[in-house]
Amino acid sequence: MTTFSHLECGLCRRTYQPSEAQGVCRCGGLLLARYDLELARRSWSRDWVRNAPATMWRYTPVLPVRTPGSVVSLGEGMTPLVRAERLGRRLGLNQLWIKDEGRNPTGSVKARGIACAISMILELEKRLAVIASLGNAAVGVAAYAASAGLEAHVFLPRSAARSVIAECRLYGAQVTLVEGGLAECVRALDRLPAAEGRHDLSAPREPYRLEGAKTLGYELAEQFNWDLPEAVLYPVGQGLGLVAIRKAFEEMEILGWIPGHTPRLIAVQTEGCRPLVEAFRQQRERAEPVRSVATVAAETAVEEPAGDFLALRALLASRGAAVAVTDSELLEAGLQMARLEGVLPSPEGAACAAAIPKLVEAGALDPHERVVLINTAGGLRSLEVWARRLGPAPAAETDKLGGLITPR
Ligand SMILES: *Cc1c(COP(=O)(O)O)cnc(C)c1O
C-alpha cells in the first residue's frame, strides 16, 4: 500500500492535495509527491522488497497509486546492471557499470515515469493522454495508453526519428508533427481546444512521471546491495531524471536503507545543447534558455530545461559535476560501447561514456571508484544516427566466400 500523502512545491514549499493539483505550482515551481516516510520506515523493509515483483512496482509504498487496480504495467523496471570491464578500462576506470534502461518496455527510461503517470490517469478517471515530447516519452505514452485502453495524442518534432513516429502510430496514438523543437511542440499542444477528461503528460506538467522515474535510484541501491556506487552519470535534457534519482536517495536516507554515502551525480549534455552545464559552470540557480539546438543526442535537446533549479541543486547537494561532449566524441564512444560490451546505446547514453575520459582527466572521477553510466535508451531507435557513423553502405563486391564484404 502506498504512503503517498500530498504534493509539495519544490520551489516555495506550498502544499496541495493530489485531487486539486494538476501541473505546476502557482509560483511556477515543480510539484513533488511527498510520502509518510516514517510510516513506510515502520511498515516496509528491504527484506520485503527482495521478494516483491521484478518490476518497478516492487517499490509501491513510495509510489503514488492508491488503488492497486489502477496500476498499468508492461513490466518496466529491474533493468540489468551490466559490468563493463573492457569499456571501463578503455575509458580509464577500473569499475564501470552500464545501467541499461534500453531494456525497459518501449526501449527507454521513460517507461518508468509514463507507467506511473498513466496509472494515475486511470485513478483520476481521465480518458485522453496528451504529450509534447522529443520522442521516447511519446512512444511511452502511446504504448501505455494502449495498454490502459485510453486515447493518446502526441506532438513531436517533424525531425523525430522515423521509428518514433511509426511506433506512436502503431500503438494507435494520434500524431501531430510540428516544425521546430520541443518548445514549438508544446505551443502546438497548448492550442488544442479545452476538453473534458484530458491529461497533459508533458514534462513537467504533472508530478507523477518523476515518481516512476525515481525507481531507478531505488533499483541502483538494491542492485548494489544498498552500498551505492561513488558516481552516477546521467544524460540530462529537462533534468528531471537526475532530480528523480536524487529524490530516491533522499527518501532512502530517511528510510534508513542506505547508511553509507550517496553517489555524486554527474550531468552530461552535448555541445549542441548545454544549458545545464553552462548554468553549473557559472554557479547559477537557473539555466538560461538556449535559442537553437543541434545535436545527435536528440532527447537532451531541451532549450529550456524544466527541472533546472532542482537539477542544479541535486548536482550541488551530491558534490557532483556537469560536463558537455561533442557529437563526434559521443559517436566514437557509442561505437566503443557496442564493440567492447555488446550494448548498443542511445546517443545520450553514449554521451555519458564520452564524458568519462574528460572527467578522469579533470580529477572529477577517480580510476578506482565505482561508476555507473545510465544508458537511458536502447540504440535501435537511433539506428539512423549509428548508420551515419558507420558510413556509406559497402560497394557490391563479393569475397571468396561468396558474400558481401562490409567495412567495420
Ligand atoms: C528523456 C531522456 C533523457 C533526458 O532525461 P531528462 O529527464 O529530460 O533530463 C536522456 N536520454 C534519453 C534517451 C531520454 O529519453
The ligand as an SDF file (V2000), in Angstrom:
LIG
                    3D

 15 15  0  0  0  0  0  0  0  0999 V2000
   14.3580   11.7540  -21.6690 C   0  0  0  0  0  0  0  0  0  0  0  0
   15.7030   11.2570  -21.9700 C   0  0  0  0  0  0  0  0  0  0  0  0
   16.8500   11.8420  -21.4210 C   0  0  0  0  0  0  0  0  0  0  0  0
   16.8400   13.0720  -20.5540 C   0  0  0  0  0  0  0  0  0  0  0  0
   16.0410   12.9560  -19.4270 O   0  0  0  0  0  0  0  0  0  0  0  0
   15.5200   14.2870  -18.6890 P   0  0  0  0  0  0  0  0  0  0  0  0
   14.7040   13.7690  -17.5920 O   0  0  0  0  0  0  0  0  0  0  0  0
   14.7130   15.0470  -19.7180 O   0  0  0  0  0  0  0  0  0  0  0  0
   16.7010   15.0610  -18.2710 O   0  0  0  0  0  0  0  0  0  0  0  0
   18.0780   11.2970  -21.7480 C   0  0  0  0  0  0  0  0  0  0  0  0
   18.1760   10.2460  -22.5650 N   0  0  0  0  0  0  0  0  0  0  0  0
   17.1010    9.6630  -23.1150 C   0  0  0  0  0  0  0  0  0  0  0  0
   17.3000    8.5130  -24.0300 C   0  0  0  0  0  0  0  0  0  0  0  0
   15.8330   10.1420  -22.8370 C   0  0  0  0  0  0  0  0  0  0  0  0
   14.7700    9.5550  -23.4050 O   0  0  0  0  0  0  0  0  0  0  0  0
  1  2  1  0
  2  3  1  0
  2 14  2  0
  3  4  1  0
  3 10  2  0
  4  5  1  0
  5  6  1  0
  6  7  2  0
  6  8  1  0
  6  9  1  0
 10 11  1  0
 11 12  2  0
 12 13  1  0
 12 14  1  0
 14 15  1  0
M  END
$$$$
